[in-house]
């Protein structure tokens, strides 16, 4: 992962309008506003609209949580997005991904995965490298995924590619509770 400096300061949430503060509050986890939202709240209208889509991808898509997290972690790894990686390592572990598999994700789709999970990682690689899921990867995945799952997979990878770009470009620092955070 490439180290990046913070380019956009945290928004002082006390300065938000009540309506905008509600956006930040809705996105708290365990009573904490994550650093990504402290930065995004510099543009409340963007944050409000983005969280609707992000909420679908993270919590309402047709993908099994483990499979979603495999895709997210792979695109985060490809983008060298430390914040994305560290956040989703925790989510991935809660979704049934082992420590060994976390390391295996970094090695890619040919690192000992079963055919289906390897194809999930390959879809992230295909999109990252060529902006399209290859015919071979599509055929493998569509053997077990329905149309909505195929769509959700592409959108999940795309969403977290975008988020990785934003996190890297804005220089969002790791939250204090994440491994690797400067304490």
KEMIMI-152897 format. One record per residue: residue number from 0; residue in one letter; chain; x, y, z negated of N, C-alpha, C in turn. Coordinates in nm, 4 decimals. Each point is the difference from the previous one (the first is absolute). Example, Ala and Ser with C-alpha at 12.3 -4.5 7.8 and 13.67 -1.06 7.14 Angstrom:
2
0  a  A  1.3190  -0.5690  -0.7800  -0.0890  0.1190  0.0000  0.0900  0.1200  0.0000
1  s  A  -0.0350  0.1050  0.0720  0.0820  0.1190  -0.0060  -0.0770  0.1090  -0.0730
***
This chain:
183
0  x  A  0.0845  -0.1184  0.0000  -0.0845  0.1184  0.0000  0.0890  0.1247  0.0000
1  x  A  -0.0444  0.0980  0.0719  0.0747  0.1243  0.0111  -0.0492  0.0967  -0.1077
2  x  A  0.0925  0.0616  -0.0696  -0.0352  0.0975  -0.1034  -0.0385  0.1322  0.0669
3  x  A  -0.1070  0.0601  -0.0479  -0.0466  0.1257  0.0575  -0.0234  0.1026  -0.1098
4  x  A  0.0247  0.1257  0.0312  -0.0236  0.1051  -0.0987  -0.1430  0.0515  0.0127
5  x  A  -0.0519  0.0459  -0.1124  -0.1364  0.0520  -0.0021  -0.0049  0.1321  0.0748
6  x  A  -0.0857  0.0069  0.1015  -0.0156  0.1207  0.0819  -0.1261  0.0784  -0.0332
7  x  A  -0.1024  -0.0691  -0.0481  -0.1245  0.0672  -0.0373  -0.0182  -0.0204  -0.1491
8  x  A  -0.0098  0.1099  -0.0715  -0.0127  -0.0040  -0.1455  -0.1356  -0.0573  -0.0414
9  x  A  -0.0051  -0.0490  -0.1225  -0.1276  -0.0436  -0.0561  -0.0911  0.1206  -0.0146
10  x  A  -0.1254  -0.0184  0.0279  -0.0999  0.1041  -0.0208  -0.0321  0.0037  -0.1485
11  x  A  -0.0058  0.1190  -0.0559  -0.0457  0.0153  -0.1381  -0.1501  -0.0250  0.0021
12  x  A  -0.0416  -0.1153  -0.0489  -0.1401  -0.0398  0.0097  -0.0920  0.0921  -0.0789
13  x  A  0.0547  0.0719  -0.0971  -0.0806  0.0955  -0.0778  -0.0440  0.1181  0.0853
14  x  A  0.0656  0.0215  0.1128  -0.0355  0.1129  0.0866  -0.1047  -0.0365  0.1053
15  x  A  -0.0422  -0.1259  0.0023  -0.0988  -0.0437  0.0988  -0.1402  0.0471  -0.0377
16  x  A  -0.0826  0.0210  0.1014  -0.1414  0.0274  -0.0254  -0.0618  -0.1248  -0.0613
17  x  A  -0.1127  0.0122  -0.0671  -0.0637  -0.1189  -0.0574  -0.0278  -0.1079  0.1047
18  x  A  -0.0427  0.0399  0.1191  -0.0280  -0.0970  0.1067  0.1277  -0.0739  0.0412
19  x  A  0.1091  0.0739  0.0154  0.1255  -0.0628  0.0394  0.0588  -0.0837  -0.1133
20  x  A  -0.0187  0.0439  -0.1218  0.0484  -0.0780  -0.1151  -0.0706  -0.1363  -0.0041
21  x  A  -0.1256  -0.0015  0.0426  -0.0761  -0.1245  0.0034  0.0661  -0.1016  0.0953
22  x  A  0.0563  0.0475  0.1100  0.0696  -0.0883  0.0945  0.1185  -0.0657  -0.0699
23  x  A  0.0794  0.0805  -0.0692  0.1158  -0.0537  -0.0718  -0.0442  -0.0977  -0.1088
24  x  A  -0.1045  0.0367  -0.0731  -0.0483  -0.0856  -0.1083  -0.0528  -0.1342  0.0512
25  x  A  -0.0672  -0.0001  0.1158  -0.0546  -0.1233  0.0563  0.1099  -0.0975  0.0392
26  x  A  0.1186  0.0505  0.0216  0.1100  -0.0842  0.0455  0.0976  -0.0358  -0.1105
27  x  A  -0.0390  0.0236  -0.1235  0.0843  -0.0403  -0.1123  -0.0035  -0.1520  -0.0162
28  x  A  0.1091  -0.0537  -0.0480  0.0071  -0.1411  -0.0355  0.0484  -0.0041  -0.1437
29  x  A  -0.0793  -0.0644  -0.0845  0.0313  -0.0076  -0.1427  0.0242  0.1394  -0.0591
30  x  A  -0.0807  0.0968  0.0428  0.0086  0.1359  -0.0533  0.1161  0.0820  0.0532
31  x  A  0.0715  -0.0505  0.1012  0.1160  0.0704  0.0538  -0.0263  0.0443  0.1438
32  x  A  0.0429  0.1203  0.0304  -0.0001  0.0465  0.1385  0.1381  -0.0343  0.0549
33  x  A  0.0028  -0.0854  0.1012  0.1268  -0.0416  0.0584  0.0648  0.1154  0.0752
34  x  A  0.1306  -0.0098  0.0147  0.0759  0.1056  0.0663  -0.0480  0.0277  0.1418
35  x  A  -0.0438  -0.1028  0.0718  -0.0500  0.0237  0.1352  -0.1159  0.0993  -0.0022
36  x  A  -0.0880  -0.0100  -0.0995  -0.1134  0.0923  -0.0077  0.0415  0.1371  -0.0522
37  x  A  0.1014  0.0045  -0.0851  0.0507  0.1300  -0.0452  0.0559  0.0790  0.1176
38  x  A  0.0545  -0.0689  0.0978  0.0489  0.0667  0.1218  -0.1164  0.0277  0.0948
39  x  A  -0.0837  -0.1007  0.0258  -0.1094  0.0176  0.0954  -0.0986  0.1083  -0.0413
40  x  A  -0.0109  0.0269  -0.1297  -0.0948  0.1012  -0.0445  0.0445  0.1421  0.0373
41  x  A  0.1155  0.0123  0.0643  0.0361  0.1276  0.0617  -0.0899  0.0283  0.1206
42  x  A  -0.0698  -0.1015  0.0475  -0.0929  0.0117  0.1133  -0.1262  -0.0801  -0.0345
43  x  A  -0.0848  0.0545  -0.0897  -0.1148  -0.0761  -0.0499  -0.0960  -0.0495  0.1080
44  x  A  -0.0219  0.0789  0.1044  -0.0928  -0.0443  0.1052  0.0546  -0.1243  0.0708
45  x  A  0.1289  -0.0015  0.0273  0.0619  -0.1169  0.0609  -0.0094  -0.1190  -0.0951
46  x  A  0.0351  0.0200  -0.1253  -0.0023  -0.1081  -0.0987  -0.1400  -0.0607  -0.0120
47  x  A  -0.1012  0.0850  -0.0017  -0.1378  -0.0471  -0.0143  -0.0394  -0.0910  0.1155
48  x  A  0.0337  0.0382  0.1204  -0.0395  -0.0791  0.1160  0.0878  -0.1250  0.0152
49  x  A  0.1273  0.0124  -0.0294  0.0896  -0.1138  0.0112  -0.0376  -0.1095  -0.0991
50  x  A  -0.0395  0.0366  -0.1223  -0.0295  -0.1008  -0.1015  -0.1195  -0.0878  0.0373
51  x  A  -0.0897  0.0494  0.0824  -0.1124  -0.0833  0.0444  0.0530  -0.1164  0.0840
52  x  A  0.0835  0.0317  0.0973  0.0578  -0.1036  0.0861  0.0923  -0.0912  -0.0803
53  x  A  0.0866  0.0595  -0.0797  0.0936  -0.0789  -0.0805  -0.0755  -0.0935  -0.0944
54  x  A  -0.1109  0.0475  -0.0533  -0.0816  -0.0830  -0.0886  -0.0574  -0.1218  0.0719
55  x  A  -0.0397  0.0192  0.1256  -0.0482  -0.1151  0.0776  0.1128  -0.1012  0.0179
56  x  A  0.1137  0.0470  0.0450  0.1113  -0.0900  0.0290  0.0435  -0.0750  -0.1255
57  x  A  0.0104  0.0693  -0.1110  0.0509  -0.0623  -0.1219  -0.1040  -0.0824  -0.0744
58  x  A  -0.1259  0.0394  0.0054  -0.0968  -0.0666  -0.0851  -0.1245  -0.0561  0.0650
59  x  A  -0.0230  0.0324  0.1254  -0.1260  -0.0426  0.0605  0.0168  -0.0718  0.1341
60  x  A  0.1217  -0.0269  0.0394  0.0210  -0.0652  0.1287  -0.0359  -0.1483  -0.0098
61  x  A  -0.0020  -0.0641  0.1137  -0.0355  -0.1414  0.0075  0.1189  -0.0923  -0.0245
62  x  A  0.1174  0.0570  -0.0198  0.1198  -0.0811  -0.0233  0.0072  -0.0460  -0.1451
63  x  A  0.0511  -0.1192  -0.0199  0.0279  -0.0467  -0.1353  0.1094  0.0901  -0.0577
64  x  A  -0.0078  0.0325  -0.1298  0.1009  0.0903  -0.0579  0.1446  -0.0448  0.0247
65  x  A  0.0282  -0.1268  -0.0131  0.1374  -0.0487  0.0225  0.0445  0.0307  0.1426
66  x  A  -0.0852  -0.0257  0.0959  0.0356  0.0212  0.1403  0.0151  0.1491  0.0309
67  x  A  -0.0867  0.0805  -0.0569  0.0118  0.1458  0.0163  0.1340  0.0480  -0.0540
68  x  A  0.0371  -0.0493  -0.1171  0.1247  0.0440  -0.0627  0.1234  -0.0490  0.0754
69  x  A  -0.0072  -0.1185  0.0598  0.1116  -0.0443  0.0838  0.0236  0.1003  0.1124
70  x  A  -0.1078  0.0428  0.0648  0.0114  0.0961  0.1105  0.0513  0.1353  -0.0489
71  x  A  -0.0531  0.0476  -0.1115  0.0405  0.1295  -0.0543  0.1466  -0.0022  -0.0410
72  x  A  0.0393  -0.1046  -0.0699  0.1395  -0.0083  -0.0432  0.0949  -0.0098  0.1191
73  x  A  -0.0410  -0.0715  0.1031  0.0887  -0.0108  0.1161  0.0180  0.1347  0.0691
74  x  A  -0.1083  0.0733  0.0213  0.0149  0.1297  0.0684  0.0736  0.0986  -0.0908
75  x  A  -0.0215  -0.0089  -0.1305  0.0763  0.0842  -0.0934  0.1484  -0.0301  0.0048
76  x  A  0.0343  -0.1273  0.0097  0.1395  -0.0404  0.0098  0.0613  0.0491  0.1311
77  x  A  -0.0710  -0.0194  0.1095  0.0513  0.0448  0.1303  0.0252  0.1507  0.0022
78  x  A  -0.0854  0.0753  -0.0686  0.0133  0.1460  -0.0047  0.0946  0.0478  -0.1097
79  x  A  0.0577  -0.0929  -0.0757  0.0870  0.0346  -0.1116  -0.0682  0.1003  -0.0938
80  x  A  -0.1266  -0.0266  -0.0265  -0.0824  0.0883  -0.0819  0.0015  -0.0505  -0.1448
81  x  A  0.0925  0.0512  -0.0775  0.0199  -0.0471  -0.1370  -0.1258  0.0140  -0.0845
82  x  A  -0.0658  0.1150  0.0070  -0.1202  0.0208  -0.0808  -0.1065  -0.1024  0.0385
83  x  A  -0.0231  -0.0152  0.1296  -0.0998  -0.0958  0.0470  0.0352  -0.1411  -0.0450
84  x  A  0.1254  -0.0356  0.0178  0.0470  -0.1329  -0.0369  -0.0229  -0.0269  -0.1488
85  x  A  0.0479  0.0890  -0.0844  -0.0088  -0.0231  -0.1455  -0.1450  -0.0078  -0.0482
86  x  A  -0.0860  0.0880  0.0516  -0.1413  -0.0052  -0.0405  -0.0625  -0.1329  0.0406
87  x  A  0.0286  -0.0431  0.1239  -0.0678  -0.1190  0.0500  0.0658  -0.1305  -0.0430
88  x  A  0.1217  0.0058  -0.0508  0.0554  -0.1186  -0.0648  -0.0882  -0.0340  -0.1202
89  x  A  -0.0358  0.1007  -0.0776  -0.0868  -0.0251  -0.1165  -0.1366  -0.0521  0.0428
90  x  A  -0.0595  0.0633  0.1001  -0.1319  -0.0438  0.0485  0.0112  -0.1390  0.0618
91  x  A  0.1065  -0.0230  0.0756  0.0211  -0.1304  0.0626  0.0112  -0.1115  -0.1025
92  x  A  0.0720  0.0251  -0.1074  0.0135  -0.1015  -0.1052  -0.1357  -0.0305  -0.0622
93  x  A  -0.0830  0.1028  -0.0189  -0.1354  -0.0234  -0.0533  -0.0869  -0.0749  0.1008
94  x  A  0.0407  0.0028  0.1265  -0.0747  -0.0678  0.1068  0.0537  -0.1393  0.0292
95  x  A  0.0960  -0.0455  -0.0810  0.0492  -0.1361  0.0137  0.1292  -0.0170  0.0774
96  x  A  0.0702  0.1089  0.0275  0.1280  -0.0095  0.0691  0.1096  -0.0150  -0.1055
97  x  A  0.0830  -0.1022  0.0154  0.1045  -0.0289  -0.0982  0.1206  0.0915  0.0198
98  x  A  0.0877  0.0027  -0.1003  0.1251  0.0762  0.0104  0.0837  -0.0474  0.1189
99  x  A  0.0060  -0.1306  0.0188  0.0770  -0.0543  0.1125  -0.0602  0.0442  0.1333
100  x  A  -0.1323  0.0021  0.0073  -0.0659  0.0438  0.1237  0.0203  0.1491  0.0245
101  x  A  0.0061  0.0788  -0.1070  0.0281  0.1436  0.0146  0.1334  0.0169  0.0726
102  x  A  0.1003  -0.0744  -0.0422  0.1313  0.0072  0.0659  -0.0062  -0.0550  0.1420
103  x  A  -0.0802  -0.1025  0.0187  -0.0150  -0.0630  0.1309  -0.0640  0.0954  0.1012
104  x  A  -0.0887  0.0876  -0.0454  -0.0646  0.0975  0.0884  0.1045  0.0858  0.0701
105  x  A  0.1032  0.0393  -0.0732  0.1061  0.0833  0.0571  0.0711  -0.0698  0.1152
106  x  A  0.0037  -0.1330  -0.0040  0.0712  -0.0773  0.1027  -0.0836  -0.0184  0.1262
107  x  A  -0.1301  0.0235  -0.0106  -0.0832  -0.0015  0.1188  -0.0844  -0.1232  0.0215
108  x  A  -0.0677  -0.0025  0.1139  -0.0992  -0.1032  0.0280  0.0562  -0.1393  0.0244
109  x  A  0.1259  -0.0119  0.0269  0.0587  -0.1314  0.0291  0.0775  -0.0551  -0.1199
110  x  A  -0.0251  0.0541  -0.1175  0.0757  -0.0377  -0.1207  -0.0715  -0.1064  -0.0820
111  x  A  -0.0579  -0.1005  0.0663  -0.0578  -0.1121  -0.0733  -0.1468  0.0120  -0.0347
112  x  A  -0.0724  0.0909  0.0633  -0.1433  0.0158  -0.0249  -0.0779  -0.1073  0.0739
113  x  A  -0.1215  -0.0285  -0.0474  -0.0866  -0.0865  0.0803  -0.0410  0.0787  0.1251
114  x  A  -0.0589  -0.0678  0.0946  -0.0305  0.0622  0.1309  -0.0860  0.1257  -0.0142
115  x  A  -0.1048  -0.0060  -0.0810  -0.0920  0.1135  -0.0153  0.0685  0.1186  -0.0687
116  x  A  0.0657  -0.0236  -0.1125  0.0640  0.1105  -0.0722  0.1172  0.0569  0.0796
117  x  A  0.0717  -0.0849  0.0705  0.1061  0.0493  0.0872  -0.0560  0.0914  0.1080
118  x  A  -0.1183  -0.0349  0.0513  -0.0638  0.0832  0.1024  -0.0459  0.1341  -0.0571
119  x  A  -0.0405  0.0030  -0.1259  -0.0363  0.1277  -0.0633  0.1224  0.0918  -0.0024
120  x  A  0.1121  -0.0528  -0.0450  0.1229  0.0793  -0.0016  0.0432  0.0365  0.1415
121  x  A  -0.0175  -0.0926  0.0939  0.0370  0.0278  0.1389  -0.0866  0.1116  0.0580
122  x  A  -0.1266  0.0061  -0.0393  -0.0868  0.1081  0.0468  0.0569  0.1356  -0.0429
123  x  A  0.0483  0.0083  -0.1229  0.0626  0.1253  -0.0456  0.1247  0.0297  0.0821
124  x  A  0.0815  -0.1012  0.0248  0.1202  0.0192  0.0812  -0.0369  0.0426  0.1420
125  x  A  -0.0997  -0.0665  0.0591  -0.0435  0.0339  0.1356  -0.0437  0.1458  0.0091
126  x  A  -0.0841  0.0418  -0.0946  -0.0496  0.1370  0.0022  0.1122  0.1006  -0.0248
127  x  A  0.0890  -0.0321  -0.0911  0.1126  0.0882  -0.0309  0.0909  0.0162  0.1221
128  x  A  0.0269  -0.1097  0.0681  0.0956  0.0010  0.1114  -0.0609  0.0413  0.1337
129  x  A  -0.1279  -0.0380  0.0241  -0.0570  0.0184  0.1341  -0.1370  0.0670  0.0035
130  x  A  -0.0525  0.0353  -0.1155  -0.1312  0.0652  -0.0099  -0.1147  -0.0866  0.0518
131  x  A  0.0191  -0.1313  0.0003  -0.1047  -0.0927  0.0410  0.0298  -0.1360  -0.0627
132  x  A  -0.1058  -0.0694  -0.0404  0.0164  -0.1375  -0.0463  0.0198  -0.0857  0.1248
133  x  A  0.1055  -0.0777  0.0028  0.0298  -0.0818  0.1177  -0.1105  -0.1023  0.0246
134  x  A  -0.0083  -0.0475  0.1229  -0.1003  -0.1020  0.0344  0.0176  -0.1256  -0.0844
135  x  A  0.1238  -0.0422  -0.0206  0.0266  -0.1209  -0.0780  -0.0471  0.0164  -0.1446
136  x  A  0.0326  0.1149  -0.0604  -0.0418  0.0260  -0.1386  -0.1521  0.0091  -0.0078
137  x  A  -0.0598  0.0676  0.0962  -0.1459  0.0155  0.0035  -0.0671  -0.1370  0.0069
138  x  A  0.0512  -0.0855  0.0866  -0.0578  -0.1334  0.0171  0.0075  -0.0793  -0.1301
139  x  A  0.1140  0.0062  -0.0661  0.0155  -0.0724  -0.1261  -0.0983  0.0517  -0.1048
140  x  A  -0.0062  0.1299  -0.0168  -0.0871  0.0572  -0.1032  -0.1478  -0.0183  0.0321
141  x  A  -0.0360  0.0158  0.1265  -0.1416  -0.0114  0.0356  -0.0494  -0.1449  -0.0076
142  x  A  0.0918  -0.0934  -0.0194  -0.0402  -0.1384  -0.0250  -0.0639  -0.0185  -0.1367
143  x  A  0.0300  0.0905  -0.0938  -0.0594  -0.0080  -0.1343  -0.0756  0.1272  -0.0390
144  x  A  0.0335  0.1119  0.0598  -0.0667  0.1266  -0.0322  -0.1145  0.0266  0.0974
145  x  A  -0.1067  0.0587  -0.0534  -0.1077  0.0470  0.0871  0.0346  0.1403  0.0502
146  x  A  -0.0854  0.0568  0.0802  0.0270  0.1308  0.0604  0.0209  0.1078  -0.1056
147  x  A  -0.0839  0.0035  -0.1028  0.0154  0.1025  -0.1036  0.1323  -0.0153  -0.0740
148  x  A  0.0409  -0.1219  -0.0278  0.1285  -0.0213  -0.0666  0.1161  0.0455  0.0888
149  x  A  -0.0099  -0.0277  0.1288  0.1054  0.0467  0.0922  0.0070  0.1522  -0.0019
150  x  A  -0.1153  0.0641  0.0028  -0.0037  0.1471  -0.0027  0.0554  0.0517  -0.1323
151  x  A  -0.0433  -0.0616  -0.1109  0.0483  0.0447  -0.1307  0.1507  -0.0181  -0.0134
152  x  A  0.0557  -0.1067  0.0563  0.1447  -0.0195  -0.0075  0.0742  0.1106  0.0739
153  x  A  -0.0419  0.0308  0.1209  0.0663  0.1064  0.0765  -0.0131  0.1340  -0.0726
154  x  A  -0.1178  0.0285  -0.0522  -0.0183  0.1262  -0.0712  0.0767  0.0036  -0.1315
155  x  A  0.0129  -0.1131  -0.0686  0.0789  -0.0029  -0.1237  0.1462  0.0309  0.0300
156  x  A  0.0536  -0.0645  0.1018  0.1393  0.0259  0.0363  0.0165  0.1449  0.0431
157  x  A  -0.0917  0.0494  0.0804  0.0067  0.1389  0.0448  -0.0127  0.0995  -0.1133
158  x  A  -0.0920  -0.0255  -0.0908  -0.0198  0.0887  -0.1157  0.1274  0.0086  -0.0830
159  x  A  0.0617  -0.1142  -0.0268  0.1180  0.0023  -0.0851  0.1265  0.0390  0.0755
160  x  A  -0.0027  -0.0066  0.1309  0.1065  0.0601  0.0792  -0.0077  0.1519  -0.0163
161  x  A  -0.1189  0.0549  0.0152  -0.0217  0.1435  -0.0176  0.0386  0.0446  -0.1412
162  x  A  -0.0452  -0.0746  -0.0989  0.0304  0.0357  -0.1390  0.1513  -0.0056  -0.0239
163  x  A  0.0651  -0.1006  0.0560  0.1459  -0.0088  -0.0134  0.0676  0.1225  0.0596
164  x  A  -0.0445  0.0413  0.1166  0.0571  0.1203  0.0624  -0.0187  0.1213  -0.0899
165  x  A  -0.1218  0.0149  -0.0539  -0.0282  0.1155  -0.0856  0.0847  -0.0043  -0.1271
166  x  A  0.0020  -0.1145  -0.0667  0.0774  -0.0122  -0.1234  0.1474  0.0286  0.0240
167  x  A  0.0544  -0.0564  0.1072  0.1403  0.0225  0.0321  0.0260  0.1466  0.0344
168  x  A  -0.0866  0.0586  0.0822  0.0214  0.1379  0.0439  -0.0199  0.1010  -0.1122
169  x  A  -0.0993  -0.0244  -0.0859  -0.0260  0.0911  -0.1110  0.0976  -0.0226  -0.1154
170  x  A  0.0624  -0.1168  -0.0032  0.0937  -0.0321  -0.1076  -0.0687  -0.0253  -0.1324
171  x  A  -0.1137  -0.0698  0.0036  -0.0745  -0.0263  -0.1239  0.0842  -0.0911  -0.0892
172  x  A  0.0323  0.0460  -0.1209  0.0815  -0.0826  -0.0904  -0.0826  -0.1127  -0.0614
173  x  A  0.0707  -0.1043  -0.0391  -0.0663  -0.1134  -0.0646  -0.0689  0.0442  -0.1288
174  x  A  -0.1146  -0.0591  -0.0267  -0.0663  0.0220  -0.1283  0.0863  -0.0599  -0.1099
175  x  A  -0.0056  0.0585  -0.1187  0.0858  -0.0419  -0.1111  -0.0084  -0.1481  -0.0321
176  x  A  -0.1152  -0.0620  0.0211  -0.0192  -0.1394  -0.0385  0.0536  -0.0989  0.1038
177  x  A  0.0435  0.0498  0.1150  0.0474  -0.0897  0.1064  0.1451  -0.0387  -0.0199
178  x  A  0.0341  -0.1247  0.0352  0.1405  -0.0391  -0.0059  0.0831  0.0947  0.0884
179  x  A  0.1145  0.0343  -0.0463  0.0874  0.0865  0.0781  -0.0233  0.1492  -0.0229
180  x  A  -0.1045  0.0349  -0.0748  -0.0273  0.1413  -0.0254  0.1090  0.0578  -0.0904
181  x  A  0.0399  0.1212  0.0286  0.0977  0.0695  -0.0859  -0.0715  0.0422  -0.1260
182  x  A  0.0483  -0.0456  -0.1080  -0.0669  0.0284  -0.1285  0.0710  0.1094  -0.0748
***
